[in-house]
Amino acid sequence: MGRVANSPLDRSFAQECDAADPLAGFYDRFVRDDPSLIYLDGNSLGMLPRATAERIGEVVRDGWGRGLIRSWGHWMARPRQVGDLLGHHLLGAAPGQVLVCDSTTVNLYKLARAALGARPGRGVIVTDDDNFPTDRYVLAGVARERGGELRMIHTDIDHGVSAGAVGDAVAEDTALLCLSHVAYRSGALADMAQITRIAHDRGALVLWDLCHSAGSVPVDLDGCGADLAVGCTYKYLNAGPGAPAFLYVRADLQEQLHQPVQGWFGQRDQFAMGPAYDPVPGIGKFMTGTPDIIGIAAVSEGASLLAEAGIGALRDKGMRLTGYLIELADAWLVPLGFRLASPRDAARRGSHICLYHPHAVRLNEALTEAGVVGDLRAPDRLRLGPAPITSRFTDVWDAADIIRRVAGGSAPRRDEVLADGQP
Ligand SMILES: Cc1ncc(COP(=O)(O)O)c(C=O)c1O
């Protein structure tokens, strides 16, 4: 029997999906110097929005160049204003609970240390052994500083942390549970509401790492009763390399928590240069030093683009893009030795997936050569993240097609790849 027209395996199917995609208009709002490049690593470093390049130029030229130090008059409020923007559109957080500041690593330290201080008599921090390295390292350091213990949940690296495993690990001795909402490797999505409830039942606080979920899946921090969260802005928020991170502290916890990095930007009457640290009330005390104003401008532009697209539409497209990639992988790549190393159920994953292959290192090099940029999670997984605001269904089809050709030993050369990405 001949092939059915417009089967998902035909490129025309992907073209039809693109034609019907309500987010298709965002494609050209990003800088695309090389139209043949297939970029599936927006979950590591998001693309540059055209508006951001302009906005940064303005901040540098007008705010810094012309306004000089006078610009601090309006710059001072930016960490909080852009935090509220993120909170409202992407994190499910009411105003006054989110700040854009520091790096994710530094914010993790600040909030984990503060959480332990707020649970005297409890010395245990719980995380999982496949949590992102910086989380595990920071938490181990905090546990050591406090004379406590870091308890690891053993995790299936393809399926992520289950609520049951959390229930077994968090006990009356636990001050803090810290997990990634979307696992950095497999993309497995944790059940924030259920896991938060389990930890609260045992009297522990919960700190969520939202690096791979902010901007890719709807997050409802207030609705889930979450205590604390951190996340970066250079992945799905497209704010650029090293752009400042964000932190969330639930309103009613802010007075109880002591911020361990007692910087002057958290100080009451900051420019009185007083003799002793006396923090402002509210979220402001979680500031440390001088905020990165240029970086915050990029966060603001990135978040505004996502807000315009709508997190519901982004989530819907993210599930469809990864679902399509899995469908093509099942048909073309599994026979070549690949295996899906992420949850198959779209509701259980974020916007990236992993494909296991014993020669993933070599394949990743060859794919980069052929113009498909994903990344490698050593030693044996290709990680592919079609970011919903920048990726097309045809990108997914082209990437899967190139992967099968590379793995099958007939890799296209870059000069064989046409401008629309199709080899
Ligand atoms: C889940 C997760 N947490 C934390 C980080 C690192 O944060 P940073 O290096 O920005 O402090 C990353 C970076 O990729 C990450 O994926």
The ligand as a Gaussian input file, in Angstrom:
#p B3LYP/6-31G(d) Opt

LIG

0 1
 C       17.919000      23.314000      36.526000
 C       19.038000      24.306000      36.568000
 N       19.350000      24.922000      37.712000
 C       20.362000      25.807000      37.778000
 C       21.109000      26.122000      36.671000
 C       22.332000      27.008000      36.731000
 O       22.103000      28.281000      37.095000
 P       23.193000      29.436000      36.937000
 O       24.439000      28.880000      36.306000
 O       22.567000      30.417000      36.033000
 O       23.429000      29.946000      38.309000
 C       20.801000      25.522000      35.451000
 C       21.599000      25.853000      34.246000
 O       21.451000      25.329000      33.177000
 C       19.752000      24.590000      35.405000
 O       19.447000      23.966000      34.253000

